[in-house]
């Protein structure tokens, strides 16, 4: 399954624009990262998987593999784990692109 097929078949229509925007933001901020289906969901890989997009019935979860180590200046990261942290997104209007770029850059820096 391609990521485009995943988005069309597994993401609710009202959240598809969010996924499109997140993919564009990843391409813009981390052009060398590859997209793949990992863990059954869209994933972004540098040396390792650094982020995933997980659709739910209430929105999109954009998770970072090493988010627990991030500096969270924007205070948007959620999660109780020791490794992964995520941002929940319900619509395009609620997206803080600067914050997500900041998190994506940190994900790249921690991918050693």
Secondary structure, DSSP 8 states (H G I E B T S, - for coil): --HHHHHHHHS-HHHHHHHHHHHHHHHHH-TT-EEEEETTEEEEESSSEEEEEEE-SS-EEEEETTGGGS--TT---B---SS-EEEEESSGGG--HHHHHHHHHHHHHT--
